Amino acid sequence: MSLNDLVKKIAKKRSERGFVTDPLKIHMLLTEEVGEIAAELKKLWSKNYDGFDKNKLAEELSDTFCLLAAMANECEIDLEKAVQDKFFEKDGKRAWKTER
C-alpha cells in the first residue's frame, strides 16, 4: 500500500468514526500524542516509572501517524510528495554533519 493510499484509508475510517476534522483540533490532538510518546520513552531511563513497553510505544506512534495523516488530508497535502520533495530532494542538497 502506498503512503497516499494509507492516508486515504485513515481519512475514511476517521470519517466513519466521526473524528474531528478541524486542523487546529487535530494539531492539539497530535501534540498530546507526541507527549505520550515522550512519556513512554522516559521510562527507558527514569527509575521513577514502570518499565518501558515497546507495544505501548507502537500504539502511540500509530496514533501520532494517524493524526499527521489526518492533518495532511484536511489541508489537501500530498504527504508522499511532501516527504519526497522536502526530505529526499531539498534536504538531500544540504551538507549534513553527523553526530557521534
WOJO-V384716 format. One record per pair of residues at least 12 apart in sequence whose C-alpha atoms are under 6 Angstrom apart, sorted by the first residue. I is the first residue (numbers start at 0). J is the second residue. D is the distance in whole Angstrom. If there is no record, write none. Layout:
BEGIN
i=<I I>
j=<J J>
d=<D D>
END
This chain:
BEGIN
i=<2 6 22 29 29 32 36>
j=<79 68 70 63 66 63 59>
d=<6 5 6 6 6 6 6>
END
